[in-house]
Amino acid sequence: MNVQSVSSYAFFDDEPADTRAAIMQATYRALCEHGYAGLTIQRIGDEFPKSKSLLYHHYDGKDALLVEFLSFMLRRFEATIPDREYEDARDQLTAIFDHTLPRDPAPERAQFRAAMVELRAQATTNRAYRTHFTRNDRFFRERFAAVVRRGIEEGVFREVDPDRVAAMVVATIHGAMQEEATTNGAESAHVREELRAYVRSQLLAENVTPETIG
Amino acid sequence: MNVQSVSSYAFFDDEPADTRAAIMQATYRALCEHGYAGLTIQRIGDEFPKSKSLLYHHYDGKDALLVEFLSFMLRRFEATIPDREYEDARDQLTAIFDHTLPRDPAPERAQFRAAMVELRAQATTNRAYRTHFTRNDRFFRERFAAVVRRGIEEGVFREVDPDRVAAMVVATIHGAMQEEATTNGAESAHVREELRAYVRSQLLAENVTPETIG
């Protein structure tokens, strides 16, 4: 499970550009449907319009394919970071909280996130997964730190430590996602609201009116 | 992975009181050594001084045994909550942060936490694990909320929403633990320090000197 999972499913609305993208799309669909434990190359093949032998030929088992899938998703995310115009850094942070901890997550998104919890667990023993999630988490911490730095430059945030803030925010979002995927009583709405309260009390500069945060 | 894992290993220093406790101790040891994926009833039996057939007789596979193990740990934790005397509620929160996100976790503890990430991932598809982790997380949220309520009553904390604070703190600690178990570059020290900063800026009453928090 990771922050990346948030936007990833939107990647697969379009017709895949090439064979590799088609394999990644099939992997995504099979992962949502069967989860990690239920996933087989055969089942990925069921979602793949071309020859299944291509899959067997290219990948040495489902873990090799899944690690490439994770890497593919992260690279695509890196390349397509929305340069949406936010009013300011606090506006951007709030949008990220709403996006990562939505009020009513779509079922497909919940399924994908559950599968990501399973993939993440592989990283406790499998070095390739571990390398991926190390890179993944570093990327998201750096993204958050950049937003905080921007806020400091804008005068919206105080002179906080951007890396420290980013470490906490990413951990909080990951923890809330994990809880959603593994329990029935997750309190994501509470987490989202308290993250906003944290931004107001810990980040917001003295001269900025808290009410404008929404 | 859960807050409970923090103290659990200390449960097994003593000689087990009965056969069931001995089975739980053997399960704990085998889980630390082999992780979830590598665990078998046979390997638990290797840690068990009595007849292995007892294990096969009692438990219908490793998941049944592990779910009972999780439940055993949580109940023991519930029953043995340290009624240590803390100066006040903020002192208690700081102690919990230091305890759950320690500077140098012992190798056995890191192994156990990694196994807990694997067990937690089973809850995405297995109802018995899911029921356990639902109860587990609720328990820890309630524990944190009680500390926050105490702080409000003491006049140390402001009139914050204890349930909301608890939801965020538990998510943050779980996220940091997950990251430690699944990546090489976890930033737990940053998370711990930022949680302290959050307590100072968001919880601490106006008339309390932040410096005394340490």
Interface residues (C-beta under 8 A of the other chain):
Chain A: M1 G35 Y36 A37 G38 A114 A115 V117 E118 R120 A121 A123 T124 T125 Y129 R130 T131 F133 T134 N136 D137 R138 R141 V160 D161 D163 R164 V165 A166 A167 M168 V170 A171 T172 I173 H174 G175 A176 Q178 E179 A181 T182 T183 N184 G185 A186 E187 H190 V191 E193 E194 L195 A197 Y198 S201 Q202
Chain B: G35 Y36 A37 G38 A114 A115 V117 E118 R120 A121 A123 T124 T125 Y129 R130 T131 F133 T134 N136 D137 R138 R141 V160 D161 D163 R164 V165 A166 A167 M168 V170 A171 T172 I173 H174 G175 A176 Q178 E179 A181 T182 T183 N184 G185 A186 E187 H190 V191 E193 E194 L195 A197 Y198 S201 Q202
